[in-house]
Amino acid sequence: LDNGLRVLLKRNPAVPLVNMQFYVLGGLLDETEANNGLTNLMARLSMKGTTHYSAQQIVDYFDGVGGELSTGCGNNTFFYRAEVMRGDWAAAFDIYREVILEPNFPEAELAKLKEQVSAAIKQVKDSWPAEAARFFQEKFFVNSPYRRTILGTAESAAGISREQIVACRREALAAQRAVLAIFGDIDVEATEK
């Protein structure tokens, strides 16, 4: 598009589903030791409320139509994914768009999410295969952002503020760093519009 966003559209009417995926460069590459875990928190908190939809409304909509909405973070990207039936696509896209472009990052939801992340970090320490993988990662990627984890450390994740999350989203979410793919039982021309 004119703003630099790459859009991939593919019609496949084999089943009446529409899958949407929005990937943005980021993840561990944009983090430091002090804010490790920031991109993961930002992506996950995006689903916890937007300009027009509360976290509960978002969950209720996707559960109600048998759809799926998820966000996440990897080493090199963060992402937003959704899948719904063909007939629910237009309404789902409106919510999906708001999760990406208009999250309000509620402070109360951030506190809950930090507790979940803290528990996940503790689970890694309770699993010897996960602990071994973490040890290897630290020792192999000595001078690389890949030595860190997506979740961050207990200290770094706990210290991340709502203001840091807002700034992360503002800086990282740039059209020229992103790809939007919509695949499934779609009308390509209508979808492009």
Secondary structure, 3 states (H helix, E strand, C coil): CCCCCEEEEEECCCCCEEEEEEEEECHHHHCCCCCCCHHHHHHHHHHHEECCCEHHHHHHHHHHCCCEEEEEECCCEEEEEEEEEHHHHHHHHHHHHHHHHCECCCHHHHHHHHHHHHHHHHHHHCCHHHHHHHHHHHHHCCCCHHHCCCCCCHHHHHCCCHHHHHHHHHHHCCHHHEEEEEEECCCHHHHHC
